[in-house]
Amino acid sequence: MQQQIEIAGALLIILAMMHAGFPRKFAWKMEFASVSVMNRQMMYVHTFFIALTLLLMGILCLTSPQELLTTPLGRRVLLGFAIFWSARLLIQFFGYSSELWRGKRFETIVHVVFSLIWSYFTSIFAIAAFG
């Protein structure tokens, strides 16, 4: 299980780094040109803090897998991670319209891949928390 926690940690760090490219990939300069400064800046700030959260989760998993797996506090942290990722998995299906990906090859692949990643995180952290 330690190796799975470390793999999850590495994936979380990669996911955090991917957030740096969101403004360009999703053309935020153009997309947010018509919204208020507050809404535009909230999007950038929230994206930064999501990326920071993912980075810190990843670092914790890479640097302290034994403590996460063998201490009461560590197990509670893993349970929190499992709840976080199960909520993200639910949002994947109920928070986004299927119109965003259905009938579109690349978007469908992305939807499936990220659904599998969220499922992996949920499973690994829940098993570790209760195991």
VENLIN-V251674 format. One record per helix or strand of 3 or more residues. SS is the DSSP state (A for helix, B for strand). FROM is the first residue (numbers start at 0). TO is the last residue. If there is no record, write none. Layout:
ss	from	to
SS	FROM	TO
SS	FROM	TO
//
This chain:
ss	from	to
A	1	24
A	27	30
A	36	62
A	64	69
A	71	93
A	97	99
A	104	129
//
